[in-house]
Amino acid sequence: MITRAEVLMGRDKAHPLTEIQESNLARLLTALNIVRRSYGKPLVVSSGYRPAAVNAAVGGARRSAHMTCEACDFRDPDKKFAEWCQANLDVLIRAGLYLEDPNFTPTWVHLQIRPTKNRIFKP
């Protein structure tokens, strides 16, 4: 199970969540755990909640879904999870998740609940 603590990465201590972020986080965790159960293998969060300063420091997008608790990245150096996600879009759809095109995420998988035009989207 992917936990709140894993996604928050301790950053909520210095940067407490707003009501909207709390709501987003609850939705995100539900969605991510649907995928986690279906995938059936451990997943390691590489980037979860990013307060604005952290997001800027890591070169994140100006309106990153990480800042609003609508996105999470998972380590995926061998691209196995990315391949699984692409082959199991029905699970992503059921969970309400969108996948950043793995061609742009060389060692991680980015999943988000913030809707985009396409289920697999380019950054």
C-alpha positions in Angstrom: 0.0 0.0 0.0 1.2 3.5 -0.9 0.9 5.6 2.2 0.4 9.3 2.9 3.9 9.5 4.5 5.5 8.1 1.3 3.8 10.7 -0.9 4.3 13.6 1.5 8.0 12.8 2.1 8.0 14.7 5.3 7.6 18.0 3.5 4.2 18.7 5.0 5.9 19.5 8.3 7.4 22.7 7.0 4.7 23.2 4.4 1.3 22.1 5.8 -1.3 21.1 3.3 -4.3 23.2 2.5 -7.8 21.8 2.6 -7.7 21.4 -1.2 -4.3 19.6 -1.1 -5.7 17.3 1.6 -8.6 16.4 -0.6 -6.4 15.9 -3.6 -4.0 13.7 -1.6 -6.9 11.5 -0.5 -8.1 11.0 -4.1 -4.5 10.5 -5.3 -3.8 7.8 -2.7 -7.0 5.9 -3.6 -6.1 6.0 -7.3 -2.5 5.0 -6.7 -3.4 2.1 -4.5 -5.8 0.7 -7.2 -2.8 0.6 -9.5 -0.5 -0.8 -6.9 -2.9 -3.7 -6.1 -3.3 -4.5 -9.8 0.5 -4.2 -10.5 1.2 -6.6 -7.6 4.8 -5.5 -7.1 6.4 -3.0 -4.7 6.6 0.6 -5.9 9.0 3.2 -4.5 8.0 6.9 -4.5 10.8 9.0 -6.0 8.9 12.3 -5.8 5.5 13.1 -4.2 4.4 16.3 -2.7 6.5 19.3 -3.7 6.0 22.6 -2.1 6.8 25.5 -4.5 10.4 25.9 -3.3 11.2 22.2 -3.6 9.5 22.1 -7.1 11.6 25.1 -8.3 14.8 23.5 -6.9 14.2 20.3 -8.8 13.3 22.0 -12.0 9.7 21.0 -11.9 7.0 22.5 -14.2 5.7 25.9 -13.1 2.2 24.5 -12.5 3.3 21.0 -11.4 0.6 18.7 -10.2 3.1 17.6 -7.5 2.5 21.0 -5.8 -1.2 20.4 -5.4 -0.9 16.7 -4.3 -2.3 15.5 -7.6 0.8 13.6 -8.8 3.4 11.1 -7.7 6.5 9.7 -9.4 7.8 6.2 -8.9 11.3 4.8 -9.5 11.4 2.8 -12.7 15.0 2.4 -13.9 14.2 -0.7 -16.0 11.0 0.7 -17.5 9.0 -2.3 -16.3 6.4 -0.3 -14.5 6.0 2.1 -17.5 5.5 -0.9 -19.8 2.9 -2.3 -17.4 1.1 1.0 -17.2 0.9 1.3 -21.0 -0.3 -2.2 -21.4 -2.9 -1.8 -18.6 -4.5 1.6 -19.5 -7.9 0.1 -18.4 -6.6 0.1 -14.8 -5.4 3.7 -15.1 -8.8 4.7 -16.5 -10.6 2.9 -13.6 -8.3 4.6 -11.1 -8.7 8.0 -12.8 -5.0 8.4 -13.4 -3.0 9.9 -16.3 0.5 8.8 -17.3 3.2 11.2 -18.5 4.7 9.8 -21.7 7.5 7.4 -20.6 9.7 8.7 -23.4 10.0 11.9 -21.2 10.6 10.1 -17.9 13.7 7.9 -18.4 14.0 6.5 -14.9 10.6 7.1 -13.3 6.9 6.9 -13.9 4.7 10.0 -13.4 1.1 9.4 -12.5 -1.4 12.1 -11.8 -5.1 12.6 -11.1 -5.2 16.0 -12.8 -6.9 15.4 -16.1 -5.2 16.0 -19.4 -6.4 15.8 -22.9 -4.9 12.3 -23.4 -4.5 9.4 -20.9 -0.8 9.3 -21.9 0.4 12.9 -22.2 3.5 14.8 -23.1 4.9 17.3 -20.6 
